[in-house]
Structures are given as structure tokens and as C-alpha cells.
Amino acid sequence: MKKELDSDSLPEVIKCVLMALLLLGIAAGTAIAAQEQPPLPTSYWGYVTENGILKSGISITVHDAAGTQVASTTSNQDGLYQVTVPWDDPATPQDEGVVEDETITIRTNGRTATSRKIDEKGTNKNLDLAVPAASSGDDSSGGSSGSSGSSGSSGGSGVTSGENFNNIEKTETRDNSLIADKPVTYKFTTIEGGIYEIAATGTENENDISIRVERLKGISSLVKEPAPGTVYSYVNIWAGTKKIKEGLIRFNIENSWITSNGIASSDVKLLRWDGSTWIRLETAERSKDATHTYYEARTETFSSFAISGVKEDAVATATPGAAVTGAPTVTPATTSAAATTPPVKAPAIPAWITMIVIFTMAVYFMVMRKKEGGK
């Protein structure tokens, strides 16, 4: 014999059915909203130079593999740019943008500065750019331009920096081809005072390797404590390869600074931050003229440095054989809106889900009122 539902159990059944509909509606709406969310963009930022000098008002355009322009911006008064590259939604291939694993081309003033595979969705990459010489031609067809010299200013060839760009006073990037077990000289001309030359020795032959020098306004954002002694300047040095055996860093200091701070010229040292403490590098005085004293320091790693007047026993000495690393793979820590990835807006709740919720609540309260009135 069938067991009929009495009047008391009927509201409970209705309530369960309505609750199930509500949960199904929310789940379906969430799935649709997720599908409607636009793909995250990829952002690039950095400094634009021309002949080693920071340049404002430079047009930067990004082109997909077919040569179609997908993004553009202009460098600001500090030579800084930031551009956001959209991604294609696979469901709507007619939309503008680039697809995963596609090679994009970035041009400065209409000439190819660099070509690279698009970085992952949602990433924010530091990528310095240089305006190629006019002789390299306007590469509007999308091909890549070649390097015209062994030690020219460059777009970075993969050099990245973890430094807060608001703390960078000046930067200069130079290209050269490394030779196994033979020093190759990189000359820096636009950063007055401090590092003017780096002789890098590679572990193997490599073409078009960039080295970037950053003169900082203060202590590096990557360092936990100030350098010991009387600091002349803080600098970062990054290389576009990990295959460097040794680097000879050559720098100069004004004689007037040494005298005014009561420092012996032999106390001037180059210090390197090793991730937890400052290490004194082997530093030697090379020469001296009427205005400057010239030094050379040996390192096996490029990272954050400080030029300081410090006594021999005030800091630990570098131990030979340290692992060589390139620039750190960290996201630039910056408070500037220009160097952050634009936030993606949360998808709105579809109207039909709101209607289901309102309808369910109305029916539920009507049933409950009827049940209470029948008691």
C-alpha cells in the first residue's frame, strides 16, 4: 500500500526541492561566470634607451606573429614604459590578442627592439628596450633586426631585475659576445661615478649577452641591511646568462669624496650582498689621477653591490668558488601603478540566478506562513 504524504510533510518536500534548485542554479551560474571571465593579460615594463641614454616619448608597440599590432604605449619622462598584452580567448578566436606560445615582436619608434615568446598569463615582466639605430631599418614587416656591434646598447637579451624601479637612479645595458675562459670587456658611459667597465669571462661561447648596471638612489630593495662603512653608492649588476665564470668590476671614486670622509684610499672596497650578509670582495687600487681613484674588484656572482669605505676587519671576505647566478627571477616590488598588472574585474552574477534566489525565498516563506496558519 502506498504511503501518502500528509499535510505536515508536504512543506518539507517543497523546501528540499526548492533548495536543490537553488544549489543547482548557483553552481550553473558560477560555471558560466567562470567561462565569461576574460583571460588574464601579460604585462611588460622597463626603461627605454637610445645610445645608452634614457628616452621619453618613445612609441612602443607589440605585434603578434602575423604582424598585427595588439598593444601600444609611450615611454614617460623618466624613460619608463608599461604595456599590457591581451590574450586570445580560445572560444572566440576572432578577438584581438595573442595566443599561448606565440612569438611577439616589440618595436620602438617602428623598429624592432626584441622578439620573444609571450610570457605566462598574468605575469608582469621587466624588459628593458633600446631604440635600434636608424641604419637597422624600419622592420615593419615583423622580422627581427640584427645586432650592429659587439658592445652596443641593447634591449636586455633576457636581463631581468628584481629592483624596485622607483629606487633606480640610472641604468645602462650593454651587449657583447662571451668567449670561453677569456675576459670580454663591457664599457659603461652614462652612469657618472662608480662602475665604468666590467670584464666578464664565460664558461663557454655565447653571443649577444647583456650586462645591466643599475645605480640606485639608496639601499637595494633586495637587501635586508645597509652595507657597513661609509657608503659611496649602491648598485645592482645583472647578466643575461648564468654561464659566467668570473667578473672583474672596475669603478672609480672622486678623490674629494675620499678626502672629505677621512677615508684611506686602500679602505675603499666593493661589497656584495650574498643573500644574507655583505661580503667584502678582493678589491685593488689600479690607478689615480687628479680627480679620481680607480679600482678593480673580482666577483663570481652578479647581484647587489655597495661601494664603501670600510676597514679590513669590518666585513667578511668573499670565498672563491661561489655559485654564479644571473639576475634573480623575482617579480619587481613596486608601488607604482605603471608597473603593476591591471586587476581583472570579478564577473557579475547573472540576473537569472538572482531571480531564482528571490523566487525560492518567496515560495519558501509562503509555504511556511501557510503551515503556521494551519496549526
MARROLO-829993 format. One record per residue (C-alpha): x, y, z; residue number from 0. Coordinates in nm, 3 decimals, padded with zeros to 5 digits. Each point is the difference from the previous one (the first is absolute). Layout:
N
node x->X | y->Y | z->Z | nr->NUM
...
! end
This chain:
375
node x->00.000 | y->00.000 | z->00.000 | nr->0
node x->00.133 | y->00.344 | z->-00.091 | nr->1
node x->00.077 | y->00.234 | z->00.282 | nr->2
node x->-00.156 | y->00.338 | z->-00.082 | nr->3
node x->00.171 | y->00.320 | z->00.102 | nr->4
node x->-00.188 | y->00.178 | z->00.279 | nr->5
node x->-00.044 | y->00.378 | z->00.017 | nr->6
node x->00.287 | y->00.040 | z->00.249 | nr->7
node x->00.260 | y->-00.174 | z->-00.217 | nr->8
node x->-00.094 | y->00.179 | z->-00.323 | nr->9
node x->00.167 | y->00.336 | z->00.089 | nr->10
node x->00.322 | y->-00.185 | z->00.086 | nr->11
node x->00.003 | y->-00.169 | z->-00.342 | nr->12
node x->-00.061 | y->00.331 | z->-00.173 | nr->13
node x->00.278 | y->00.159 | z->00.203 | nr->14
node x->00.247 | y->-00.274 | z->-00.099 | nr->15
node x->-00.094 | y->00.028 | z->-00.368 | nr->16
node x->00.040 | y->00.377 | z->00.004 | nr->17
node x->00.331 | y->-00.024 | z->00.183 | nr->18
node x->00.128 | y->-00.247 | z->-00.260 | nr->19
node x->-00.105 | y->00.238 | z->-00.279 | nr->20
node x->00.178 | y->00.285 | z->00.174 | nr->21
node x->00.325 | y->-00.194 | z->00.034 | nr->22
node x->-00.014 | y->-00.115 | z->-00.362 | nr->23
node x->-00.063 | y->00.355 | z->-00.114 | nr->24
node x->00.296 | y->00.138 | z->00.195 | nr->25
node x->00.231 | y->-00.274 | z->-00.129 | nr->26
node x->-00.108 | y->00.057 | z->-00.360 | nr->27
node x->00.035 | y->00.376 | z->00.037 | nr->28
node x->00.349 | y->-00.032 | z->00.145 | nr->29
node x->00.109 | y->-00.219 | z->-00.291 | nr->30
node x->-00.139 | y->00.247 | z->-00.254 | nr->31
node x->00.157 | y->00.295 | z->00.179 | nr->32
node x->00.337 | y->-00.176 | z->-00.002 | nr->33
node x->-00.032 | y->-00.054 | z->-00.374 | nr->34
node x->-00.086 | y->00.366 | z->-00.051 | nr->35
node x->00.310 | y->00.122 | z->00.190 | nr->36
node x->00.247 | y->00.149 | z->-00.249 | nr->37
node x->00.349 | y->-00.155 | z->-00.023 | nr->38
node x->00.265 | y->00.169 | z->00.212 | nr->39
node x->00.236 | y->00.231 | z->-00.188 | nr->40
node x->00.381 | y->-00.006 | z->00.004 | nr->41
node x->00.178 | y->00.322 | z->00.093 | nr->42
node x->00.347 | y->00.127 | z->-00.086 | nr->43
node x->00.179 | y->00.298 | z->00.149 | nr->44
node x->00.348 | y->00.149 | z->-00.004 | nr->45
node x->00.218 | y->00.284 | z->-00.120 | nr->46
node x->00.043 | y->00.121 | z->-00.357 | nr->47
node x->00.345 | y->00.119 | z->-00.109 | nr->48
node x->00.150 | y->00.141 | z->-00.317 | nr->49
node x->00.377 | y->-00.008 | z->-00.030 | nr->50
node x->00.010 | y->-00.089 | z->00.369 | nr->51
node x->-00.209 | y->00.301 | z->00.106 | nr->52
node x->-00.347 | y->-00.024 | z->00.156 | nr->53
node x->-00.259 | y->00.134 | z->-00.245 | nr->54
node x->-00.352 | y->00.130 | z->00.053 | nr->55
node x->-00.275 | y->00.015 | z->-00.261 | nr->56
node x->00.111 | y->-00.319 | z->-00.176 | nr->57
node x->-00.283 | y->-00.193 | z->-00.166 | nr->58
node x->-00.010 | y->-00.366 | z->00.107 | nr->59
node x->-00.221 | y->-00.241 | z->-00.195 | nr->60
node x->-00.059 | y->-00.374 | z->00.042 | nr->61
node x->-00.077 | y->-00.220 | z->-00.301 | nr->62
node x->-00.116 | y->-00.360 | z->-00.024 | nr->63
node x->00.153 | y->-00.265 | z->-00.227 | nr->64
node x->-00.209 | y->00.125 | z->-00.295 | nr->65
node x->00.135 | y->00.353 | z->00.043 | nr->66
node x->-00.327 | y->00.138 | z->00.139 | nr->67
node x->00.039 | y->00.267 | z->00.266 | nr->68
node x->-00.164 | y->-00.117 | z->00.324 | nr->69
node x->00.121 | y->00.257 | z->00.255 | nr->70
node x->00.181 | y->00.334 | z->00.018 | nr->71
node x->00.129 | y->00.260 | z->00.244 | nr->72
node x->00.254 | y->00.284 | z->00.028 | nr->73
node x->00.297 | y->00.038 | z->00.237 | nr->74
node x->-00.049 | y->00.266 | z->00.267 | nr->75
node x->00.228 | y->00.286 | z->00.104 | nr->76
node x->00.225 | y->-00.241 | z->00.193 | nr->77
node x->00.040 | y->-00.230 | z->-00.300 | nr->78
node x->-00.231 | y->-00.256 | z->00.161 | nr->79
node x->-00.271 | y->-00.191 | z->-00.184 | nr->80
node x->-00.267 | y->-00.257 | z->00.088 | nr->81
node x->-00.213 | y->-00.190 | z->-00.249 | nr->82
node x->-00.269 | y->-00.266 | z->00.044 | nr->83
node x->-00.027 | y->-00.271 | z->-00.265 | nr->84
node x->-00.342 | y->-00.169 | z->-00.030 | nr->85
node x->-00.049 | y->-00.371 | z->-00.048 | nr->86
node x->-00.243 | y->-00.164 | z->-00.241 | nr->87
node x->-00.297 | y->-00.184 | z->00.145 | nr->88
node x->00.007 | y->-00.344 | z->-00.174 | nr->89
node x->-00.380 | y->00.008 | z->-00.018 | nr->90
node x->00.003 | y->00.323 | z->-00.198 | nr->91
node x->00.305 | y->-00.013 | z->-00.228 | nr->92
node x->-00.123 | y->00.306 | z->-00.188 | nr->93
node x->00.090 | y->00.220 | z->00.297 | nr->94
node x->00.319 | y->00.202 | z->-00.018 | nr->95
node x->00.301 | y->-00.118 | z->00.201 | nr->96
node x->00.267 | y->-00.266 | z->-00.004 | nr->97
node x->-00.017 | y->-00.370 | z->00.069 | nr->98
node x->00.202 | y->-00.217 | z->00.235 | nr->99
node x->00.355 | y->-00.082 | z->-00.120 | nr->100
node x->-00.021 | y->00.269 | z->-00.269 | nr->101
node x->00.304 | y->00.213 | z->-00.074 | nr->102
node x->-00.067 | y->00.370 | z->00.043 | nr->103
node x->00.207 | y->00.287 | z->-00.139 | nr->104
node x->00.054 | y->00.323 | z->00.192 | nr->105
node x->00.098 | y->00.308 | z->-00.199 | nr->106
node x->00.131 | y->00.339 | z->00.106 | nr->107
node x->-00.076 | y->00.288 | z->-00.236 | nr->108
node x->-00.102 | y->-00.255 | z->-00.264 | nr->109
node x->00.325 | y->-00.199 | z->00.010 | nr->110
node x->00.028 | y->-00.347 | z->00.153 | nr->111
node x->00.154 | y->00.012 | z->00.347 | nr->112
node x->-00.053 | y->-00.365 | z->00.093 | nr->113
node x->-00.201 | y->-00.312 | z->-00.076 | nr->114
node x->-00.093 | y->-00.256 | z->00.264 | nr->115
node x->-00.249 | y->-00.271 | z->00.083 | nr->116
node x->-00.293 | y->00.146 | z->00.190 | nr->117
node x->00.036 | y->-00.045 | z->00.376 | nr->118
node x->-00.260 | y->-00.177 | z->00.213 | nr->119
node x->-00.342 | y->00.151 | z->00.058 | nr->120
node x->-00.012 | y->00.243 | z->00.289 | nr->121
node x->00.378 | y->00.049 | z->00.024 | nr->122
node x->00.166 | y->00.340 | z->00.026 | nr->123
node x->00.347 | y->-00.009 | z->-00.161 | nr->124
node x->00.283 | y->00.251 | z->00.009 | nr->125
node x->00.128 | y->00.048 | z->-00.356 | nr->126
node x->00.228 | y->00.293 | z->-00.085 | nr->127
node x->-00.010 | y->00.121 | z->-00.358 | nr->128
node x->00.235 | y->00.196 | z->-00.224 | nr->129
node x->-00.082 | y->00.195 | z->-00.312 | nr->130
node x->00.200 | y->-00.168 | z->-00.282 | nr->131
node x->00.215 | y->00.223 | z->-00.217 | nr->132
node x->-00.179 | y->00.136 | z->-00.305 | nr->133
node x->00.243 | y->-00.192 | z->-00.223 | nr->134
node x->-00.157 | y->-00.324 | z->00.117 | nr->135
node x->-00.310 | y->00.099 | z->-00.191 | nr->136
node x->-00.366 | y->00.028 | z->00.081 | nr->137
node x->-00.088 | y->-00.362 | z->00.046 | nr->138
node x->-00.374 | y->00.043 | z->-00.043 | nr->139
node x->-00.041 | y->-00.341 | z->-00.156 | nr->140
node x->00.049 | y->-00.170 | z->00.334 | nr->141
node x->00.348 | y->-00.151 | z->-00.054 | nr->142
node x->00.270 | y->00.037 | z->00.262 | nr->143
node x->00.286 | y->00.245 | z->-00.038 | nr->144
node x->00.358 | y->-00.109 | z->00.052 | nr->145
node x->00.261 | y->00.139 | z->00.234 | nr->146
node x->00.223 | y->00.259 | z->-00.164 | nr->147
node x->00.289 | y->-00.009 | z->00.248 | nr->148
node x->00.169 | y->-00.208 | z->00.264 | nr->149
node x->-00.043 | y->00.251 | z->00.279 | nr->150
node x->-00.303 | y->00.212 | z->-00.077 | nr->151
node x->-00.293 | y->00.092 | z->00.215 | nr->152
node x->-00.262 | y->-00.269 | z->00.000 | nr->153
node x->-00.352 | y->-00.091 | z->00.096 | nr->154
node x->00.119 | y->-00.242 | z->00.262 | nr->155
node x->00.020 | y->-00.345 | z->-00.167 | nr->156
node x->-00.185 | y->-00.156 | z->00.291 | nr->157
node x->00.151 | y->00.214 | z->00.278 | nr->158
node x->-00.254 | y->00.044 | z->00.280 | nr->159
node x->00.011 | y->00.203 | z->00.318 | nr->160
node x->-00.175 | y->-00.050 | z->00.329 | nr->161
node x->00.074 | y->00.356 | z->00.114 | nr->162
node x->-00.279 | y->00.243 | z->00.082 | nr->163
node x->00.028 | y->00.230 | z->-00.301 | nr->164
node x->-00.082 | y->00.304 | z->00.217 | nr->165
node x->00.339 | y->-00.062 | z->00.168 | nr->166
node x->00.196 | y->-00.001 | z->-00.328 | nr->167
node x->00.180 | y->00.327 | z->-00.067 | nr->168
node x->00.159 | y->-00.103 | z->-00.330 | nr->169
node x->00.038 | y->-00.318 | z->-00.200 | nr->170
node x->00.207 | y->-00.109 | z->-00.299 | nr->171
node x->00.002 | y->-00.328 | z->-00.190 | nr->172
node x->00.276 | y->-00.117 | z->-00.233 | nr->173
node x->00.031 | y->-00.299 | z->-00.233 | nr->174
node x->00.301 | y->-00.211 | z->-00.089 | nr->175
node x->00.084 | y->-00.358 | z->-00.098 | nr->176
node x->00.160 | y->-00.206 | z->00.272 | nr->177
node x->00.302 | y->-00.221 | z->-00.073 | nr->178
node x->00.078 | y->-00.307 | z->00.205 | nr->179
node x->00.281 | y->00.063 | z->00.255 | nr->180
node x->00.085 | y->00.339 | z->-00.148 | nr->181
node x->-00.102 | y->00.338 | z->00.149 | nr->182
node x->-00.227 | y->00.217 | z->-00.215 | nr->183
node x->-00.037 | y->00.368 | z->00.087 | nr->184
node x->-00.330 | y->00.185 | z->00.042 | nr->185
node x->00.040 | y->00.381 | z->00.014 | nr->186
node x->-00.255 | y->00.221 | z->00.177 | nr->187
node x->-00.006 | y->00.371 | z->-00.078 | nr->188
node x->-00.325 | y->00.156 | z->00.124 | nr->189
node x->00.023 | y->-00.074 | z->00.373 | nr->190
node x->00.222 | y->00.276 | z->00.138 | nr->191
node x->00.218 | y->-00.116 | z->00.288 | nr->192
node x->00.014 | y->-00.361 | z->00.105 | nr->193
node x->00.017 | y->-00.296 | z->-00.239 | nr->194
node x->00.141 | y->00.082 | z->-00.344 | nr->195
node x->00.117 | y->-00.340 | z->-00.125 | nr->196
node x->-00.059 | y->-00.374 | z->00.055 | nr->197
node x->00.223 | y->-00.276 | z->-00.140 | nr->198
node x->-00.209 | y->-00.318 | z->-00.007 | nr->199
node x->00.140 | y->-00.348 | z->-00.064 | nr->200
node x->-00.245 | y->-00.263 | z->-00.121 | nr->201
node x->00.007 | y->-00.374 | z->00.057 | nr->202
node x->-00.082 | y->-00.047 | z->-00.369 | nr->203
node x->-00.053 | y->00.206 | z->-00.315 | nr->204
node x->-00.329 | y->00.194 | z->-00.008 | nr->205
node x->-00.120 | y->00.272 | z->-00.237 | nr->206
node x->-00.182 | y->00.325 | z->00.087 | nr->207
node x->00.016 | y->-00.024 | z->00.377 | nr->208
node x->-00.113 | y->00.310 | z->00.187 | nr->209
node x->00.130 | y->00.141 | z->00.326 | nr->210
node x->-00.207 | y->00.263 | z->00.176 | nr->211
node x->00.127 | y->00.247 | z->00.262 | nr->212
node x->-00.245 | y->00.185 | z->00.226 | nr->213
node x->00.114 | y->00.292 | z->00.212 | nr->214
node x->-00.242 | y->00.022 | z->00.293 | nr->215
node x->-00.134 | y->00.293 | z->00.198 | nr->216
node x->00.044 | y->-00.192 | z->00.324 | nr->217
node x->00.036 | y->-00.349 | z->00.141 | nr->218
node x->-00.136 | y->-00.265 | z->-00.235 | nr->219
node x->-00.354 | y->-00.128 | z->00.059 | nr->220
node x->00.153 | y->-00.350 | z->-00.027 | nr->221
node x->00.232 | y->00.055 | z->00.298 | nr->222
node x->-00.095 | y->-00.039 | z->00.367 | nr->223
node x->00.256 | y->00.232 | z->00.166 | nr->224
node x->00.223 | y->00.297 | z->-00.089 | nr->225
node x->00.357 | y->-00.065 | z->-00.106 | nr->226
node x->00.269 | y->00.060 | z->00.264 | nr->227
node x->00.234 | y->00.297 | z->-00.012 | nr->228
node x->-00.051 | y->00.331 | z->-00.178 | nr->229
node x->-00.201 | y->-00.085 | z->-00.311 | nr->230
node x->00.082 | y->00.181 | z->-00.323 | nr->231
node x->-00.278 | y->-00.164 | z->-00.205 | nr->232
node x->-00.221 | y->-00.309 | z->-00.035 | nr->233
node x->-00.015 | y->-00.176 | z->-00.336 | nr->234
node x->-00.152 | y->-00.309 | z->-00.156 | nr->235
node x->00.164 | y->-00.202 | z->-00.278 | nr->236
node x->-00.201 | y->-00.258 | z->-00.196 | nr->237
node x->00.110 | y->-00.229 | z->-00.282 | nr->238
node x->-00.207 | y->-00.166 | z->-00.272 | nr->239
node x->00.168 | y->-00.336 | z->00.063 | nr->240
node x->00.099 | y->-00.227 | z->00.286 | nr->241
node x->00.308 | y->-00.123 | z->-00.185 | nr->242
node x->00.246 | y->00.256 | z->00.135 | nr->243
node x->00.315 | y->-00.128 | z->00.162 | nr->244
node x->00.131 | y->00.330 | z->00.134 | nr->245
node x->-00.055 | y->00.373 | z->-00.016 | nr->246
node x->00.247 | y->00.284 | z->00.054 | nr->247
node x->-00.194 | y->00.310 | z->00.105 | nr->248
node x->00.183 | y->00.329 | z->-00.056 | nr->249
node x->-00.122 | y->00.317 | z->00.170 | nr->250
node x->00.124 | y->00.343 | z->00.097 | nr->251
node x->-00.058 | y->00.242 | z->00.287 | nr->252
node x->00.062 | y->00.374 | z->00.024 | nr->253
node x->00.312 | y->00.078 | z->00.200 | nr->254
node x->-00.193 | y->00.282 | z->00.169 | nr->255
node x->-00.250 | y->-00.254 | z->00.141 | nr->256
node x->00.281 | y->-00.213 | z->00.144 | nr->257
node x->00.164 | y->00.302 | z->00.160 | nr->258
node x->-00.319 | y->00.159 | z->00.136 | nr->259
node x->-00.101 | y->-00.326 | z->00.171 | nr->260
node x->00.344 | y->-00.056 | z->00.153 | nr->261
node x->00.042 | y->-00.336 | z->-00.173 | nr->262
node x->00.325 | y->-00.155 | z->-00.114 | nr->263
node x->-00.011 | y->-00.092 | z->-00.368 | nr->264
node x->00.095 | y->-00.356 | z->00.098 | nr->265
node x->-00.317 | y->-00.027 | z->00.211 | nr->266
node x->-00.229 | y->00.037 | z->-00.305 | nr->267
node x->-00.156 | y->-00.340 | z->-00.072 | nr->268
node x->-00.268 | y->-00.150 | z->-00.215 | nr->269
node x->-00.246 | y->-00.196 | z->00.213 | nr->270
node x->-00.246 | y->-00.259 | z->-00.129 | nr->271
node x->-00.324 | y->-00.109 | z->00.163 | nr->272
node x->-00.006 | y->-00.381 | z->00.003 | nr->273
node x->-00.364 | y->-00.033 | z->00.104 | nr->274
node x->00.057 | y->00.021 | z->00.374 | nr->275
node x->00.305 | y->00.221 | z->00.064 | nr->276
node x->00.248 | y->00.239 | z->-00.162 | nr->277
node x->00.322 | y->-00.159 | z->-00.133 | nr->278
node x->00.318 | y->00.199 | z->-00.065 | nr->279
node x->00.134 | y->-00.074 | z->-00.347 | nr->280
node x->00.366 | y->-00.007 | z->-00.094 | nr->281
node x->00.047 | y->00.368 | z->-00.094 | nr->282
node x->00.320 | y->00.160 | z->-00.132 | nr->283
node x->00.090 | y->00.361 | z->-00.081 | nr->284
node x->00.098 | y->00.017 | z->-00.369 | nr->285
node x->00.092 | y->00.364 | z->-00.055 | nr->286
node x->-00.062 | y->00.358 | z->00.105 | nr->287
node x->-00.020 | y->00.336 | z->-00.174 | nr->288
node x->-00.072 | y->00.355 | z->00.108 | nr->289
node x->-00.373 | y->-00.062 | z->00.052 | nr->290
node x->-00.065 | y->-00.373 | z->00.038 | nr->291
node x->00.140 | y->-00.320 | z->00.148 | nr->292
node x->-00.062 | y->-00.316 | z->-00.205 | nr->293
node x->-00.065 | y->-00.346 | z->00.144 | nr->294
node x->-00.058 | y->-00.356 | z->-00.113 | nr->295
node x->-00.191 | y->-00.271 | z->00.191 | nr->296
node x->-00.040 | y->-00.369 | z->-00.079 | nr->297
node x->-00.333 | y->-00.181 | z->00.028 | nr->298
node x->-00.148 | y->-00.334 | z->-00.099 | nr->299
node x->-00.361 | y->00.117 | z->00.032 | nr->300
node x->-00.196 | y->00.301 | z->-00.123 | nr->301
node x->-00.261 | y->00.133 | z->00.242 | nr->302
node x->-00.028 | y->00.303 | z->00.233 | nr->303
node x->00.319 | y->00.191 | z->00.088 | nr->304
node x->00.118 | y->00.295 | z->00.206 | nr->305
node x->00.310 | y->00.215 | z->-00.044 | nr->306
node x->00.108 | y->00.092 | z->00.352 | nr->307
node x->00.289 | y->00.120 | z->00.210 | nr->308
node x->00.040 | y->-00.281 | z->00.249 | nr->309
node x->00.277 | y->-00.142 | z->00.220 | nr->310
node x->00.144 | y->-00.343 | z->-00.083 | nr->311
node x->-00.149 | y->-00.170 | z->00.307 | nr->312
node x->-00.345 | y->00.162 | z->-00.022 | nr->313
node x->-00.149 | y->-00.251 | z->-00.243 | nr->314
node x->00.054 | y->-00.360 | z->-00.112 | nr->315
node x->00.214 | y->-00.071 | z->-00.306 | nr->316
node x->-00.147 | y->-00.173 | z->-00.303 | nr->317
node x->00.080 | y->-00.371 | z->-00.029 | nr->318
node x->00.112 | y->-00.113 | z->-00.348 | nr->319
node x->-00.215 | y->-00.261 | z->-00.172 | nr->320
node x->-00.342 | y->00.150 | z->00.073 | nr->321
node x->-00.272 | y->-00.101 | z->-00.243 | nr->322
node x->-00.053 | y->00.238 | z->-00.288 | nr->323
node x->-00.351 | y->00.124 | z->-00.058 | nr->324
node x->-00.167 | y->00.238 | z->-00.237 | nr->325
node x->-00.272 | y->00.243 | z->00.092 | nr->326
node x->-00.251 | y->-00.130 | z->00.255 | nr->327
node x->-00.337 | y->-00.122 | z->-00.129 | nr->328
node x->-00.217 | y->00.215 | z->00.222 | nr->329
node x->-00.297 | y->00.225 | z->-00.070 | nr->330
node x->00.100 | y->00.367 | z->00.027 | nr->331
node x->-00.112 | y->00.139 | z->00.335 | nr->332
node x->-00.154 | y->00.333 | z->-00.089 | nr->333
node x->-00.271 | y->00.229 | z->00.124 | nr->334
node x->-00.034 | y->00.176 | z->-00.333 | nr->335
node x->-00.321 | y->-00.063 | z->-00.192 | nr->336
node x->00.201 | y->00.006 | z->-00.324 | nr->337
node x->00.184 | y->-00.319 | z->00.089 | nr->338
node x->-00.286 | y->-00.211 | z->00.134 | nr->339
node x->-00.223 | y->-00.240 | z->-00.185 | nr->340
node x->-00.347 | y->00.155 | z->-00.040 | nr->341
node x->-00.252 | y->-00.182 | z->00.220 | nr->342
node x->-00.264 | y->-00.218 | z->-00.162 | nr->343
node x->-00.353 | y->00.096 | z->00.100 | nr->344
node x->-00.207 | y->-00.269 | z->00.169 | nr->345
node x->-00.279 | y->-00.126 | z->-00.228 | nr->346
node x->-00.350 | y->00.127 | z->00.077 | nr->347
node x->-00.262 | y->-00.246 | z->00.124 | nr->348
node x->-00.243 | y->-00.078 | z->-00.287 | nr->349
node x->-00.350 | y->00.144 | z->00.049 | nr->350
node x->-00.168 | y->-00.339 | z->-00.032 | nr->351
node x->00.181 | y->-00.129 | z->00.309 | nr->352
node x->-00.130 | y->00.299 | z->00.197 | nr->353
node x->-00.352 | y->-00.076 | z->-00.120 | nr->354
node x->00.030 | y->-00.366 | z->00.115 | nr->355
node x->00.112 | y->00.111 | z->00.344 | nr->356
node x->-00.286 | y->00.251 | z->00.037 | nr->357
node x->-00.259 | y->-00.252 | z->-00.128 | nr->358
node x->00.126 | y->-00.275 | z->00.230 | nr->359
node x->-00.007 | y->00.222 | z->00.306 | nr->360
node x->-00.351 | y->00.128 | z->-00.081 | nr->361
node x->-00.146 | y->-00.350 | z->-00.044 | nr->362
node x->00.172 | y->-00.124 | z->00.313 | nr->363
node x->-00.142 | y->00.278 | z->00.218 | nr->364
node x->-00.348 | y->-00.043 | z->-00.150 | nr->365
node x->00.004 | y->-00.373 | z->00.082 | nr->366
node x->00.125 | y->00.065 | z->00.351 | nr->367
node x->-00.271 | y->00.261 | z->00.063 | nr->368
node x->-00.268 | y->-00.241 | z->-00.127 | nr->369
node x->00.136 | y->-00.272 | z->00.225 | nr->370
node x->00.001 | y->00.228 | z->00.305 | nr->371
node x->-00.353 | y->00.120 | z->-00.078 | nr->372
node x->-00.133 | y->-00.356 | z->-00.016 | nr->373
node x->00.121 | y->-00.086 | z->00.349 | nr->374
! end
